[in-house]
Amino acid sequence: MVDVNSYLSISGMTCGACSSSITEQLNKIDGVRSVSVSLITEEAKVMHDSSIPSSKLIESIEDCGFDAKLIRTETNSTASSSSSSSAASSSTSWPSSASSTSSLSTSKFSISGMTCGACSASITEAIEKLSGVESVSVSLITEEGLVKHSPSLSTDEITEAIEGCGFEAKLISTTSQSSNVSTKIAVQGMTCGACSASITEALEQKAHVLKASVSLVTEEALIIHEQDLTADEIIQTIEDCGFDAKLITSSGITSSSSHSDVVRDEEVSLQIFGVTDHSDLVELQYNIEARLNGFVGIKNFKIRFNVSINSENAVLLTEALSPSTSNSASAAHLIPDYHNTEFDNIIDELFIVYSPTLIGIRDIVDELNSIDEQYSFVTINSVDQASTSQLKLLSRVKDIEFWRSNFFKSIMFGFPVIVMSYTQGWSFWSNLKILPGLYLVSLLQFVLASHVQFNLGKTFIKKFILFVKNGFKNATMDVLVCISTSISFSFSVFSIILSVWYGQSEKPPKLLFETSCMLITFISMGKWLENKAKGATSSALSRLLSLTPTNCTIIEDLGKYNQLLKESDDRNSISDLPTRSIGIDLIQTGDIAVILPGGKIPADGKIVLGETEIDESFLTGESLPVFKSIGDDVIGGSVNGAGLIHIEVIHTGKNSQLQQIINLVKDSQINNAPIQGFADYVASRFVPSVLILATITFSVWTMLCFYLHSDKLPGVFSKEENGKFFVCLKLAISVVVVACPCALGLAAPTAMMVGTGVGASHGVLIKGGDVLEKASGINIILFDKTGTLTTGGMTLTNYKNASDSINEDVWWSLIGSVENNSEHPIGKALVREAKSKLGLSFEDDSFESSIQNFKVMSGLGLKSSVTLSNGKSYDVCIGNERMMMQEFKENKFSFSKEDIKTPQSTDTFAFIIIDGSYGGYVSLSDKIKPNAREVIDYLQYDQNYIVGMVTGDNVYAAKKIGKEVGIPECNIFSEVSPINKDKVILELKERFGGDENVSIAFVGDGINDAPALAQADVGMAISSGSDIAIESADIVLIGGNSSKQSDLHGVSVALSISKATFQRIKINFLWAAIYNMIMLPFAMGCFLSFNLMLPPIAAAGSMALSSVSVVISSLYLKKWKPPVIGYGLTAKEEDVGAPFSLKTSTLEEFNRNKNQHRFWQVLKRRPSEEPHGYQML
């Protein structure tokens, strides 16, 4: 049995007796190994049997009289792990219910050489013999193997087992699965920060919830929880808070490490039209299963029919697995499914999970539509539909229209009430009585105010009813509005009853109907303006969503097209081929799409015909179109210029770059900044506190009026003709109304929405508010060299074949064959040079050789056995000088270092070892990116960051690049392998005071810099084209291609927008705090001695405008402009003085440098005569 450590937060402990009682209580539970309770940190660590749920621990602590909350649970590393059952490994996960296999890795291999079932059976048997293998599935059709195994079993061992059977194997991807689940919920009905805070608090109090984030702007909640908690229970918890909830997605959390060309499986939901009570469902089911099982690439599918059985509605469900994932292809049985359904809304559906690299959605739909003319299959979860619905949500059309209508109706019914309220003292009204004490003016006000209170204000009443049902928990701004309007309305009704009871005959009683009406009017106006402003904050995301194309034109006959493309130079003959117009959801990988001038690019792809200029401003922020020709990558959603082009589709749907960017910008709104957690905490306790203050205000002023003489009271009490009680009541109502938790709740999310949206429009993708907050406090920026500071497009400068027995063609063939399996820029450059020397085409031709025992020596080089076409084999190693010293230290190579001490000695060298003997070297040079020097100077001397470089290249090449870009030699870390780059960051943090004192950003290409990107406080991945590493870092930089802007410019943009956004969040919080600190005392009557009173109507207007002002403040971020760097201007070493050294400086020196005031940096600069530049003094 597995032992686990549960960490719990305990509140309420005051002394050692408290912690002792908790320890004693927990130790009584069978299965608890040890208990440690800290009175200082108010936390407990409990080691216990995994069979004990965390809820039992919490219940035991609460029985002692303390509040407890689970922080996290982790498996004890010393415990033995148990394997899951084979049944679990074959379970199917669907959007409605998450399931994942605990503590297993799933690895996919490409296997070549299989010819029959015996081959796949032998591979399966060999892998199953390995310790730690859970299940094996080998497909002879797709030539792929899927292995679920323990993380302790390496993929190299599995590869060796396959190759031991006589087949070639290559790892495609490997994924580690955890037992946690990520669930995203759409939440409707939130109006202020107290709403989101109440949901967050309710979710966090629920057992098995690890983390809950609620976005008021996107109206979505993201919950990380254990598998024991279902999505239905989460939805029920949110609905218990008084909000509507709907499941978006729920799936196991995975951490993947895979090759960049691996594409995720896609899900599609098809609605089946034409099914009636007379349809033969068994036959239809059989036909659907037969066609889907006939496809390669269908992972699993589920059919659901809504039919009538025995005169009662029922849901029929069938599940089936494709042959590639199931040993049995027999049809599944129809089974009832009543899970989370509303029968009136059930439709006939088909859910399919498929691999887009093996089968396309259009092929699936076309095949299904050929079953019978009676039935048609249409996508219902299309990208186009999702974009349209999301646009409506973000633009808040429905909310804006509702509150606009409510506002004008409130004015229409409320204005007459105000007029009658101020004129009821006229003799005209005094003479119009219906009964003794019941005046016509009072009755008219009652009728009109009743409509405003109970019809136009029913939204607030519903919230108050839920507030009462929940035991007076989860109060929101709407509750305050309902309480204040209800007090005003009830007081008025009570006054009318008293007037009738006593037969008041002098004049109509003083009522507060106008207060009730105007409160609802002002609140409606505020919510109308607030929702309009909220819609404006998400304009950047809305603009991205609107870029999603709706349809496209494709070539129908791909075989003929490809033949003409190779053989014909006549463009017209190619253009005359028949085409087909389809919806964007039916486009699939491998299609040839025709893009007319001015049309949108339908998907990510590569140009195969034509040339044009393409507007990619939505992605890179560049205003100028980018010239593209045959072979260039294009991005879906960008706009074609004046040329006609054909593209081959590479990525579609959710795998497209545009959709990944949209999802990232959306998800970034859910990942709140830590400062937002404090705001939610305050907002959740704000409303009860205000109600207490209102009660205190009413009670204190009532007692003062009772005990003090009128002369000692403020003048407002003597001037009020309706008595002192009337003034006390209005003061209490003003306190309830003027308080505004909305401003606190909107301070962070609105600024984040605008900030991340503005960043995305300038090619900077920021993953959440927590990243914004960390990025605003960066001290040190470390850059990778190859592909980051340099272009990565290395060119040959020199080479030497030192082997006497191998001619040059063989020499280059060996180099190219080995490096052809490498993704490193050096490897790609060597392959390009080898093919060039051998007269081969870089794209189409391949080396006539085979590779065995290929091995990557991290940070050193490559090793492999190469068999050429003549049958002769060679053992080849290619790497740096450290590889030679470590791998062949016992051999004495007959080469002189004078060979490489050339004027190009600062180049990058690759040394070749053939059959254990020195075989020569190749030297390569790399160019720095455009304006890299200016960007580094800007960061160092204009923004006062400490800049360094970490590279695996030799010290001479590193110094050369460092000097070119302006990085001091004392801040350059050379000959650092990829797996050790994170250790540089750890060492710097340790030397400069730890995480609390220093914050480090690392900028890399997101591939071999993954450890450093993860270790840094903020990881920035530079990406371009369709190979964007969207999940590799906290910030993804999508650079431009113009001479005036490189992707390095994105570093300064990211830091600048992060600072501006976080500064705006702090300003918003400050404004919200100042507003409440001033207005609450004002409303409570603290300034009555100065004859200053805040009437309820004025309080309502102030409250409405306060939340609007916060949103408008966030919108001010739209005026942010990216920093303009002085291109062509660089700092001279004598101008800037001695640099700060990352290698030798002490903690004291670091603190002194960090605490230098920015004012002194401003004094060191003066404007350049050239526009948009700076010059160092």
MIGUGU-117725 format. One record per residue (C-alpha): x, y, z; residue in three letters. Coordinates in steps of 0.1 Angstrom, whole numbers, plus 5000, padded with zeros to 4 digits. Example, Ala and Ser with C-alpha at 12.3 -4.5 7.8 and 13.67 -1.06 7.14 Angstrom:
# MIGUGU-117725
512349555078ALA/513749895071SER/
# end
This chain:
# MIGUGU-117725
500050005000MET/501350354991VAL/502050605019ASP/501150965012VAL/501951305028ASN/499051535033SER/499751905041TYR/496852085058LEU/496352455067SER/494852485102ILE/493352815115SER/492352885151GLY/495352755171MET/496452985199THR/498852785220CYS/500752455224GLY/497652285238ALA/495852335205CYS/498552175184SER/498851895209SER/495151815208SER/495251805170ILE/498251575170THR/496651345195GLU/493351335175GLN/495051255142LEU/497250975157ASN/494050795167LYS/493150735131ILE/494150385119ASP/496650415091GLY/498250745102VAL/502050695103ARG/503151025117SER/501851375125VAL/503651705127SER/501752025136VAL/503352375135SER/501852645156LEU/503952905139ILE/503052835103THR/499552695112GLU/500152385091GLU/500152015096ALA/501951735078LYS/500351395081VAL/501951075067MET/499250815062HIS/497950525043ASP/496550615008SER/493250445017SER/492550735042ILE/490851025023PRO/492051375031SER/488451465040SER/488651225070LYS/491751415083LEU/490051745079ILE/486951615097GLU/489151495126SER/490751835129ILE/487452015128GLU/486151795155ASP/488851955177CYS/487252295170GLY/489652425144PHE/489152505107ASP/491252285083ALA/491952305046LYS/493952065024LEU/496952235008ILE/498351944988ARG/498851574988THR/501951394975GLU/503151034973THR/505950944997ASN/509050874977SER/510050594999THR/506850404994ALA/506350134970SER/504250204940SER/501349994930SER/500449934894SER/496950004880SER/494849734867SER/494749644831SER/491149754830ALA/492150094839ALA/494650124812SER/491950074786SER/489450314799SER/488250594777THR/488150954788SER/485451184775TRP/484751554780PRO/481951484805SER/483951274829SER/487751284835ALA/489750974841SER/493450914839SER/495850634848THR/497750714879SER/501550744878SER/502050594843LEU/503850714812SER/502450654777THR/505050634750SER/504450604713LYS/506950454689PHE/507250434651SER/508250074642ILE/509449984607SER/509949644592GLY/506749464604MET/505249244577THR/502649024594CYS/500748954627GLY/503648744640ALA/505949054639CYS/503549264660SER/503048974684ALA/506748924689SER/507249284697ILE/504349284721THR/505648984739GLU/509249124741ALA/507949454756ILE/505649284781GLU/508549104796LYS/510149434807LEU/509649534843SER/507149824847GLY/505149774815VAL/501449804821GLU/500049744786SER/501249724750VAL/499449784718SER/501149744684VAL/499449834652SER/500549654621LEU/498549894599ILE/499850224613THR/503350074622GLU/503150224656GLU/503350094691GLY/501750244722LEU/503250144756VAL/501950234790LYS/504750194815HIS/506150304848SER/508350624847PRO/511150414860SER/511350224827LEU/513150444802SER/512050474765THR/515650374755ASP/515050034771GLU/511749994752ILE/513450094720THR/516249834726GLU/513649564732ALA/511949644699ILE/515249654680GLU/516249324697GLY/513349174678CYS/514949284645GLY/512849594638PHE/513749964637GLU/512050184663ALA/511950554669LYS/510250744698LEU/507450974686ILE/506251104720SER/506151024757THR/503651154781THR/503651134819SER/500151124835GLN/499151234869SER/496051144889SER/494951514890ASN/492151654868VAL/491751994852SER/488152104849THR/487052424832LYS/483452554839ILE/481452834823ALA/479853044850VAL/477053284843GLN/475553544866GLY/478653694882MET/478454064886THR/481254164909CYS/484354054927GLY/482353924956ALA/480653674932CYS/483953534920SER/485353534955ALA/482353344969SER/482653074942ILE/486453044948THR/485953014985GLU/483152754981ALA/485352544957LEU/488452564978GLU/486552445009GLN/485552134990LYS/487451814996ALA/489851704968HIS/490052054953VAL/493752154949LEU/493352484933LYS/490452704921ALA/490653014899SER/487653214888VAL/487753484861SER/485053754863LEU/485953874828VAL/485753554808THR/483153404832GLU/485053084835GLU/486452884864ALA/489452654863LEU/489652384890ILE/492552144896ILE/491251854916HIS/491651494924GLU/489851224905GLN/487651144935ASP/485751474928LEU/483551474897THR/482751754874ALA/479051724884ASP/479951784921GLU/481852104911ILE/478952224890ILE/476552164919GLN/478852364943THR/478852664919ILE/475052644914GLU/474652634952ASP/476352964953CYS/473553104930GLY/475153094896PHE/474552894865ASP/477352654856ALA/478152444825LYS/481052204819LEU/483452314792ILE/486252054795THR/487551814821SER/490651604815SER/493551444832GLY/496651674836ILE/499551554816THR/503051674812SER/504451584778SER/507751574763SER/507551504726SER/508951594693HIS/507751924678SER/506051754649ASP/503651554671VAL/500051664667VAL/497451604694ARG/494351394689ASP/491251594681GLU/487651554693GLU/484651624672VAL/480851604680SER/478551534651LEU/474751584653GLN/472851324635ILE/469851464616PHE/467051244603GLY/466651004632VAL/462950944640THR/460950704661ASP/460650474631HIS/464350464623SER/466150134626ASP/468750234652LEU/470449894653VAL/471149914616GLU/472250274618LEU/474550194647GLN/476049894628TYR/476750114597ASN/478350384618ILE/480550134636GLU/481449954604ALA/482650274587ARG/484450414617LEU/486250084624ASN/487350084588GLY/489350404593PHE/492950404604VAL/493350684630GLY/489950664648ILE/490950634684LYS/487450584699ASN/483850704694PHE/480550714712LYS/477050724698ILE/474050864716ARG/470450844704PHE/467451024718ASN/464450804711VAL/461150714727SER/460950374745ILE/457650254761ASN/456250604757SER/458950754779GLU/461850964769ASN/465150784773ALA/468750844763VAL/470450554744LEU/474250534744LEU/476750314727THR/480450314730GLU/482950134707ALA/486650134703LEU/488450124670SER/490549814661PRO/493750004669SER/492850034706THR/490649734712SER/491049354707ASN/487449324698SER/485749514670ALA/482349374678SER/479449624681ALA/478749754715ALA/475349724731HIS/472950004735LEU/472750104772ILE/470750374789PRO/472550684800ASP/470850934823TYR/474051114834HIS/473651484837ASN/471051524810THR/467951724803GLU/465651524781PHE/464151824763ASP/467651924751ASN/469051574741ILE/470051544705ILE/471251244685ASP/475051274687GLU/478251104676LEU/481451174695PHE/484751084678ILE/488351104689VAL/490751074660TYR/494351144650SER/494451424624PRO/497751304610THR/496150974600LEU/492551074591ILE/490751404583GLY/487451514596ILE/486151574561ARG/486851214551ASP/484951094582ILE/481951314576VAL/481751234539ASP/481850864547GLU/479150884573LEU/476951094551ASN/477050814525SER/475350574548ILE/471850674539ASP/470250984523GLU/467850994553GLN/470651084577TYR/473151364577SER/476051434601PHE/476951794609VAL/479651924633THR/478252094664ILE/481452174683ASN/483052354654SER/485852614657VAL/483652864638ASP/480652814662GLN/482952834692ALA/484453154680SER/481053304673THR/479653214707SER/482853334724GLN/482653664706LEU/479053714718LYS/480153644754LEU/483153874752LEU/481254154736SER/478554114764ARG/475754194739VAL/473154014761LYS/474254184793ASP/474554524778ILE/471154504762GLU/469554374794PHE/470954654817TRP/470354924791ARG/466654814789SER/466454794827ASN/467955144830PHE/465555314807PHE/462555134821LYS/463655234856SER/463855594845ILE/460355564829MET/458755434860PHE/461055594886GLY/461055954874PHE/457256004881PRO/457955864916VAL/460656134922ILE/458356404909VAL/455556294932MET/457956264961SER/459056624959TYR/455556764951THR/453356554975GLN/453356855000GLY/451357064975TRP/447757124984SER/446756954951PHE/447856614964TRP/446656675000SER/443056704988ASN/443156374968LEU/442356104993LYS/441055754986ILE/440555655022LEU/441255845054PRO/445055845056GLY/445455695022LEU/446455954996TYR/446355914958LEU/449956024955VAL/451055754980SER/449155484961LEU/450655594927LEU/454155584941GLN/453455244956PHE/452255104923VAL/455055244902LEU/457755154928ALA/456354804931SER/457054744894HIS/460554884897VAL/461254684929GLN/459854344920PHE/460054334882ASN/462954544872LEU/464854454904GLY/464054084904LYS/467754004896THR/468754144929PHE/465953974947ILE/466953634933LYS/470453684945LYS/469153774980PHE/466953464982ILE/469953244973LEU/471953434999PHE/469353335026VAL/469152975013LYS/472852935016ASN/472753025053GLY/473653395048PHE/476953305030LYS/478453414997ASN/477053774998ALA/477553984968THR/476954344956MET/473454244944ASP/472654144980VAL/473554494992LEU/471354644965VAL/468454424975CYS/468754495012ILE/468954875006SER/466054884982THR/463954655004SER/464554865034ILE/463455175015SER/460455005000PHE/459354835033SER/459755165052PHE/457555335027SER/454855065029VAL/454955075066PHE/454555455066SER/451455425044ILE/449955155067ILE/450555385098LEU/448955675079SER/445855475072VAL/445855335108TRP/445955675124TYR/443955845097GLY/446556105089GLN/444656405074SER/447156695072GLU/449356575044LYS/450656255028PRO/453256065047PRO/456956105038LYS/457955795018LEU/461255655004LEU/459855504972PHE/461955744952GLU/465055614970THR/464255254960SER/463555344924CYS/466655564919MET/468855304936LEU/467855044910ILE/468055314882THR/471655404891PHE/472755054897ILE/471254954862SER/473055244846MET/476355144863GLY/476054784852LYS/475154894817TRP/478255114815LEU/480454854833GLU/479454584808ASN/480154814779LYS/483654884794ALA/484254514801LYS/483454434765GLY/486054684754ALA/488654534777THR/488454204757SER/488654374723SER/492054214716ALA/490853864722LEU/487653944702SER/489854064673ARG/491753734674LEU/488553534674LEU/487153734645SER/490253624625LEU/489053264624THR/488053194588PRO/484553054582THR/485152864549ASN/487852794523CYS/488352654488THR/490352334482ILE/491552134452ILE/489551824448GLU/491851594428ASP/495151604447LEU/496751334426GLY/496351524394LYS/497351844411TYR/500651704424ASN/501351554390GLN/500751894373LEU/502752074399LEU/505851854392LYS/505551834354GLU/503852154342SER/505152514342ASP/501752634330ASP/500152804360ARG/496752824342ASN/496452454338SER/496952414375ILE/494452684384SER/491752534362ASP/491552214383LEU/488152154399PRO/487752304434THR/485352264463ARG/484152514488SER/483952374524ILE/483352494559GLY/486552564579ILE/485852274602ASP/486152024573LEU/489652124562ILE/492251864570GLN/495951804569THR/497351754534GLY/494651964516ASP/495652214490ILE/493852534497ALA/493352814472VAL/493653164486ILE/492453444464LEU/493853804467PRO/492553964499GLY/491353634513GLY/492153484548LYS/494553194551ILE/492352914563PRO/494952714582ALA/498652684590ASP/500552554560GLY/503252604534LYS/503052774500ILE/503352534471VAL/502352774443LEU/502553154439GLY/504053444459GLU/502453724477THR/502653964507GLU/500753854538ILE/499554064567ASP/500553904599GLU/500054204621SER/497654024644PHE/500453794654LEU/503753994653THR/502454344656GLY/504254444623GLU/502154684603SER/504054604570LEU/503054284551PRO/505654004549VAL/506653874515PHE/506153504511LYS/507053264483SER/507152884476ILE/508252694506GLY/507452964532ASP/505252894561ASP/501853084565VAL/499653114595ILE/495953064596GLY/493953384601GLY/496553604584SER/495353804553VAL/496653744518ASN/497854034497GLY/497554084460ALA/498853754449GLY/497053424442LEU/498653134462ILE/498152764469HIS/499052624503ILE/499452274516GLU/497652254550VAL/499752134579ILE/497852224611HIS/494152264615THR/491552334642GLY/492852324677LYS/496352244666ASN/496552574645SER/498752854658GLN/495753094659LEU/493652864680GLN/496652804704GLN/497153174708ILE/493353224714ILE/493352954740ASN/496453094757LEU/495053444759VAL/491753304773LYS/493453084798ASP/495653364810SER/492653534824GLN/491953234847ILE/495453224861ASN/495053504886ASN/497953714900ALA/498753644936PRO/497553994944ILE/494153894931GLN/493853624958GLY/494053894985PHE/491454104966ALA/489153794965ASP/489653745002TYR/488754105010VAL/485754094986ALA/484353775002SER/484253945036ARG/483454295023PHE/479654265022VAL/479154115057PRO/481454385070SER/479354655053VAL/476154515067LEU/477654535102ILE/478754895096LEU/475254985084ALA/473854835116THR/476355015138ILE/475655345120THR/471855305125PHE/472255195161SER/474755465171VAL/472855755155TRP/469555635169THR/470955615205MET/472555965201LEU/469256105189CYS/467555945220PHE/470156055246TYR/471256395232LEU/469356715230HIS/468556845195SER/470857135199ASP/473856905203LYS/472956705172LEU/474156795137PRO/471757035119GLY/470556775094VAL/468456615122PHE/466556935131SER/465957025094LYS/464356685085GLU/460656735088GLU/460056355090ASN/461956315122GLY/465356195134LYS/464555825128PHE/464155905091PHE/467756055090VAL/469155755108CYS/467555515083LEU/468855715053LYS/472355705068LEU/472155325072ALA/470855285036ILE/473655505023SER/476255295040VAL/474854975024VAL/474655134990VAL/477955324987VAL/480155034995ALA/481554874964CYS/483254534963PRO/482954544925CYS/485854794922ALA/488054554942LEU/486954254921GLY/487454424888LEU/490854584896ALA/493054294885ALA/491054084859PRO/490154384837THR/493754504837ALA/494954154829MET/492554114801MET/493654444785VAL/497354384792GLY/497554034778THR/495454134749GLY/497754424741VAL/500754204745GLY/499253944721ALA/498754214695SER/502454294697HIS/503653924694GLY/503953864732VAL/501853584747LEU/501753604785ILE/500353304804LYS/498453464832GLY/498453724860GLY/500953534881ASP/503453574852VAL/502753944849LEU/503453994885GLU/506753794884LYS/507853964852ALA/507354304867SER/510054224893GLY/512854074872ILE/516454174881ASN/518553944859ILE/517953834823ILE/519953544809LEU/519953474772PHE/520753154753ASP/523053204723LYS/522252984694THR/518853064679GLY/518153334705THR/520853604702LEU/521953454669THR/519853354639THR/520652984643GLY/521252954606GLY/524852854608MET/527152864577THR/530252674569LEU/533552864573THR/536152594572ASN/536552214573TYR/539251944572LYS/539051574564ASN/541951434584ALA/541251064575SER/543650934548ASP/541450624540SER/538150804535ILE/537451034505ASN/535551354509GLU/532251224495ASP/532250944520VAL/533351184548TRP/530451424541TRP/528051134537SER/528951004572LEU/528551344587ILE/525151404570GLY/523751064579SER/524451104616VAL/523351474619GLU/520251404599ASN/518651274631ASN/519451594650SER/517151884656GLU/519952114668HIS/520852414645PRO/524452284642ILE/523051954630GLY/520752114605LYS/523652324592ALA/525852014588LEU/523151824570VAL/522652124546ARG/526352154539GLU/526751774534ALA/523951764509LYS/525352064491SER/528751894488LYS/527151574476LEU/524851754451GLY/521651644469LEU/518451844473SER/517951964508PHE/514251904509GLU/513651594488ASP/516851384486ASP/518151164514SER/521551004522PHE/522050644509GLU/522850504543SER/521250344573SER/521750424610ILE/522150194639GLN/522650254677ASN/522050624674PHE/522750804707LYS/522551164718VAL/525251264743MET/523651564759SER/525951864758GLY/528651674740LEU/527451544706GLY/526151244687LEU/527250884683LYS/526050624658SER/526950344635SER/526550424598VAL/526150164570THR/526650304535LEU/525050184503SER/528149974495ASN/527649774528GLY/530649914546LYS/529950034582SER/531650304603TYR/531350404639ASP/531050784639VAL/531051044667CYS/530451414661ILE/530751664688GLY/532651934706ASN/536051924722GLU/534651814755ARG/533251504738MET/536751414726MET/538251464760MET/535551264778GLN/534750984754GLU/538250924740PHE/540551044768LYS/542650724766GLU/543350774729ASN/546051004716LYS/544851164684PHE/547351264658SER/546151614652PHE/547651954660SER/545552224676LYS/547352464652GLU/544852324626ASP/541952504643ILE/543752814654LYS/542753014624THR/541253364621PRO/537953184626GLN/538953024659SER/535953194675THR/533652984653ASP/531752684665THR/533652354659PHE/532352004653ALA/534951734656PHE/534651404639ILE/535851064652ILE/535650774627ILE/536250424639ASP/538050564670GLY/540450774650SER/540451154645TYR/538651234613GLY/538851604611GLY/536551904620TYR/533952144606VAL/533852504617SER/530552704615LEU/529753064621SER/526553224632ASP/525153574627LYS/523653774655ILE/520053874650LYS/519154214636PRO/519354484664ASN/520454234690ALA/523054484702ARG/520554764706GLU/518054544725VAL/520754434749ILE/522054784754ASP/518454904760TYR/517854634787LEU/521254694804GLN/521555074804TYR/518055214798ASP/516154964820GLN/518954874844ASN/518654494841TYR/521654274846ILE/522154084814VAL/524053764809GLY/524453474784MET/524453104789VAL/525652884761THR/527052534754GLY/529452674728ASP/533252714734ASN/534553004753VAL/536053184722TYR/532753174702ALA/530853274733ALA/533053574739LYS/532853674703LYS/529053684703ILE/529053844737GLY/531254124725LYS/529154174694GLU/525854214713VAL/527354404742GLY/527154154771ILE/530154194795PRO/532653904795GLU/532153854832CYS/528453774826ASN/529053504799ILE/528753134809PHE/530152914782SER/530452544776GLU/527352474796VAL/525352174785SER/521552204782PRO/520951994813ILE/523252214833ASN/521752554823LYS/519252534851ASP/522152484876LYS/523552824866VAL/520152984875ILE/520152794908LEU/523652894917GLU/522953264910LEU/519753254931LYS/521653094960GLU/524453344958ARG/522153654955PHE/519753574983GLY/517353324970GLY/513853354955ASP/512853634979GLU/515753864968ASN/516453794932VAL/514253724902SER/515653574870ILE/514353554835ALA/515653314809PHE/515253364772VAL/515653064750GLY/514352884719ASP/512052664740GLY/513552334727ILE/516852234743ASN/516452514769ASP/513452354786ALA/515152294820PRO/516352654823ALA/513052784811LEU/511352584839ALA/513852684865GLN/513753054859ALA/511253274876ASP/510053374841VAL/510853164811GLY/510553334777MET/510553114747ALA/511353264713ILE/509253104686SER/508353164650SER/506353004622GLY/504152704627SER/506552534652ASP/505552774680ILE/506452624714ALA/503252754730ILE/503552544762GLU/507352564768SER/507552884788ALA/505653154808ASP/505953394780ILE/506153314743VAL/507653574719LEU/506553564683ILE/509053794665GLY/508753994634GLY/510653944602ASN/511354304594SER/514754474596SER/513454704622LYS/512154444646GLN/513454094656SER/511953854681ASP/514453984707LEU/512454304707HIS/509754094723GLY/511754064755VAL/511554444760SER/507954444750VAL/507054164774ALA/508854334803LEU/507354674795SER/503754544792ILE/504154334824SER/505254634843LYS/502554864829ALA/499854604836THR/500954524871PHE/501254894878GLN/497754954865ARG/496454674888ILE/498054844918LYS/496555174908ILE/493155014905ASN/493454854939PHE/494555184954LEU/491655364938TRP/489155104950ALA/490655114985ALA/490655504987ILE/487055514974TYR/485755285001ASN/487955445028MET/486555795020ILE/482955715010MET/482155475038LEU/482855725066PRO/481055995045PHE/477955775043ALA/478155675080MET/477756045089GLY/481256125101CYS/481056465084PHE/477556555096LEU/479056815119SER/480256995087PHE/476656975074ASN/477856715048LEU/475556415043MET/475556155015LEU/471856085006PRO/471155724994PRO/470555844958ILE/473956014956ALA/475555704973ALA/474055484945ALA/475455714918GLY/478955714935SER/478955334938MET/477955284901ALA/480655514889LEU/483355364911SER/483255024893SER/483055194859VAL/486055414868SER/488155104876VAL/487354944842VAL/488055274824ILE/491355284843SER/492154944829SER/491255054794LEU/493955324797TYR/496455034791LEU/495355044755LYS/497355364752LYS/500455174761TRP/503155184733LYS/505954934729PRO/509355064738PRO/511155214708VAL/514755124709ILE/517455344694GLY/518355134664TYR/521855204652GLY/522855354685LEU/524955154709THR/526655224742ALA/530355244745LYS/532255064772GLU/533955384785GLU/530555554788ASP/528855304811VAL/531655214835GLY/532454884851ALA/529654634846PRO/528054424874PHE/529654074874SER/527353774877LEU/530453554883LYS/532253744910THR/529854004926SER/528753944962THR/525253964977LEU/525954314991GLU/526954434956GLU/523854284941PHE/521654454967ASN/523354784961ARG/522854754924ASN/519254644927LYS/518454934950ASN/519855204927GLN/517055444921HIS/515755464885ARG/516055844887PHE/519855814884TRP/519455614853GLN/517255884838VAL/520056144846LEU/522555934827LYS/520455964795ARG/519556244773ARG/517356244741PRO/519056164708SER/518756404679GLU/517456114659GLU/513756024665PRO/512855724686HIS/516455684699GLY/518455724730TYR/522155804736GLN/524355724765MET/526255994782LEU/
# end
